[in-house]
Amino acid sequence: MTHDPAPVLVNGTPQPWRDGLSVAAVLAERGDPREAVTTALNGRFVPRNAREHTLLAPGDALTLFHAIVGG
Amino acid sequence: MTRQFETNDPWSPAGQRLASRLLLGSAGYPSPAVLGEAIAASGTQVVTVGLKRTLGSGQGTAAGDNGFVAIVRAALQANGARLLPNTAGCRTAHEAVTLAHMARELYDTSWIKLEVVGDEYTLQPDPWETLAAAEQLVRDGFNVFPYCTDDLVACRRLLDAGCAVLMPWGAPIGSGQGLRHRDALRTLRERLPDATLIVDAGIGAPSQAAQAMELGFDAVLLNTAVAKARDPVRMAGAMAAAVRAGRDGFIAGLIAPQAFAVASTPVDGRPFLL
């Protein structure tokens, strides 16, 4: 009996995992403009130039942030 | 003719020469247009911004804040000003360090307002987590502007860690209570004469901003007092004037308070007693 791999969490929302899924691929599928968001994987910063080769494992949590006003 | 004193009195937080000593937060304004006008009216050269977890799909992420950040960027370009992103919402050093790196990428600046809160009710900064984050961020090449309390020893530790500037609170964020511990702030100024010190948070009135400057603080950072005023643009101008007045008062030198009256008119004794 086989189990489906655990989904990845993108800002807390489950999304199917697949082999070779990169941070860049998640952003592209969401339609996020490249420079409009910044990313962290499991609480660690993933710089723009590392998005292509940073791969997600089942159960990983990807968090995206964007610019807002602040005090 | 009124003699105008041009306050040719620049300051240089983290090596950046600035003329304005008022830093302005960008949150809570009624509209992007009012925010833009308030920035212009304040004459500020440093505006704080934040980061937020992106909700939903990526469509429209860039304008997910209804255009406020675009207004800030445009206003700053017109003004030659800088962004100061914050780490609001962080509760641990690890969170704050991660968010600071994200802010540096998103806003393309190494300046970071380090905020690590230790109490939910007062939003009081956590001195231990703030220091741990500051040490790491300085190693990572940031110019760290920590939001801190007025505790002298904690402030000294932050300076020792290499923070460019310290930002002690006047009162809890958004409270408008003014300088709750004026004596502690005075001590901080006296004991850290070479540090760049900005009173951040708690300022509710122009008079309170002036008080901070009269104590010899280098600048004031405020947000809510302007954003939530009935007329934010006018209040931005009032705060700018208060900061200038307080700074000029400090430079001019305040008289020492006396316990009793000291006659100001130079009469000899009483006029009808010859």
Boltz contact constraints between the chains, C-beta under 6 A:
constraints:
  - contact:
      token1: [A, 11]
      token2: [B, 53]
      max_distance: 6.0
  - contact:
      token1: [A, 30]
      token2: [B, 57]
      max_distance: 6.0
  - contact:
      token1: [A, 30]
      token2: [B, 58]
      max_distance: 6.0
  - contact:
      token1: [A, 31]
      token2: [B, 58]
      max_distance: 6.0
  - contact:
      token1: [A, 31]
      token2: [B, 59]
      max_distance: 6.0
  - contact:
      token1: [A, 32]
      token2: [B, 58]
      max_distance: 6.0
  - contact:
      token1: [A, 32]
      token2: [B, 61]
      max_distance: 6.0
  - contact:
      token1: [A, 33]
      token2: [B, 62]
      max_distance: 6.0
  - contact:
      token1: [A, 36]
      token2: [B, 61]
      max_distance: 6.0
  - contact:
      token1: [A, 36]
      token2: [B, 62]
      max_distance: 6.0
  - contact:
      token1: [A, 37]
      token2: [B, 54]
      max_distance: 6.0
  - contact:
      token1: [A, 37]
      token2: [B, 61]
      max_distance: 6.0
  - contact:
      token1: [A, 38]
      token2: [B, 102]
      max_distance: 6.0
  - contact:
      token1: [A, 38]
      token2: [B, 105]
      max_distance: 6.0
  - contact:
      token1: [A, 38]
      token2: [B, 106]
      max_distance: 6.0
  - contact:
      token1: [A, 40]
      token2: [B, 98]
      max_distance: 6.0
  - contact:
      token1: [A, 43]
      token2: [B, 98]
      max_distance: 6.0
  - contact:
      token1: [A, 45]
      token2: [B, 98]
      max_distance: 6.0
  - contact:
      token1: [A, 45]
      token2: [B, 101]
      max_distance: 6.0
  - contact:
      token1: [A, 45]
      token2: [B, 102]
      max_distance: 6.0
  - contact:
      token1: [A, 64]
      token2: [B, 54]
      max_distance: 6.0
  - contact:
      token1: [A, 65]
      token2: [B, 51]
      max_distance: 6.0
  - contact:
      token1: [A, 65]
      token2: [B, 53]
      max_distance: 6.0
  - contact:
      token1: [A, 65]
      token2: [B, 102]
      max_distance: 6.0
  - contact:
      token1: [A, 66]
      token2: [B, 54]
      max_distance: 6.0
  - contact:
      token1: [A, 66]
      token2: [B, 61]
      max_distance: 6.0
  - contact:
      token1: [A, 66]
      token2: [B, 64]
      max_distance: 6.0
  - contact:
      token1: [A, 67]
      token2: [B, 69]
      max_distance: 6.0
  - contact:
      token1: [A, 67]
      token2: [B, 106]
      max_distance: 6.0
  - contact:
      token1: [A, 68]
      token2: [B, 50]
      max_distance: 6.0
  - contact:
      token1: [A, 68]
      token2: [B, 52]
      max_distance: 6.0
  - contact:
      token1: [A, 68]
      token2: [B, 65]
      max_distance: 6.0
  - contact:
      token1: [A, 69]
      token2: [B, 26]
      max_distance: 6.0
  - contact:
      token1: [A, 69]
      token2: [B, 27]
      max_distance: 6.0
  - contact:
      token1: [A, 69]
      token2: [B, 68]
      max_distance: 6.0
  - contact:
      token1: [A, 70]
      token2: [B, 27]
      max_distance: 6.0
  - contact:
      token1: [A, 70]
      token2: [B, 48]
      max_distance: 6.0
  - contact:
      token1: [A, 70]
      token2: [B, 49]
      max_distance: 6.0
  - contact:
      token1: [A, 70]
      token2: [B, 50]
      max_distance: 6.0
  - contact:
      token1: [A, 70]
      token2: [B, 86]
      max_distance: 6.0
  - contact:
      token1: [A, 70]
      token2: [B, 88]
      max_distance: 6.0
  - contact:
      token1: [A, 71]
      token2: [B, 25]
      max_distance: 6.0
  - contact:
      token1: [A, 71]
      token2: [B, 27]
      max_distance: 6.0
  - contact:
      token1: [A, 71]
      token2: [B, 48]
      max_distance: 6.0
  - contact:
      token1: [A, 71]
      token2: [B, 223]
      max_distance: 6.0
